[in-house]
Amino acid sequence: MAGYQKFCCWMDQAVWMELSKVLKREAGEPIEETRIPCRSLRASQEIGVVFPSAWEGFCRRRTSWYRASGKAGKVLLVSNRALDLSRIETRIVITESDFRPDRFPDASELDQ
């Protein structure tokens, strides 16, 4: 495996406003994604932030889960390295995997 790894966390917009000032000083200016959330997951993008409006934009992957989830209205921060974010309790690490499902959902399951 190539070693793809992304460090992510969700936060309220108020927390983002506070954190963004410190983050810009310490980690650089994140690329702000306002239309296509999946772009922030590219390995070539060092650090990015996905705003709630991006989930309404164009994306090949379906993003309807966002509006129905507890993440709706939250900001997603995505980075190629772990960041010191003391105000954020839950952090997510996305890594490459060799997982293969036994089967993929059929059309009726996708519609649900």
Phi, psi and omega in degrees: 000150187282347178089025177301134179207133177228139177253125187229155172204148177258146178206158174291156181297327178295319177295318178301317181301319178289314185291327185300324180296314179291316182300316180299324179290318188267329186239353182098171182285117177288150174283124183271119180261121182242356183229325187227097185304323186293342179297329180292342181272357178296138179299329182286344180270113185296309180209135181215162178228132182250119180271156182308324181297335182296332182288349175267350183280188181279134176202142179295324180276147178289134182245015182296334180301327184301311183295333182266001185256173174288355179271350181304131180087355181264162179260139179251124176255131183230131183218154176281350179223157178294136180249149178277095184240081186297335181278352183255120182276313185261122178238150183239138174242122178258126179230160176292148183217156175259016179299136174226124180292156177297326178204160176261156180295147176275179185301319182292324178291324177295322179297327179295000000 
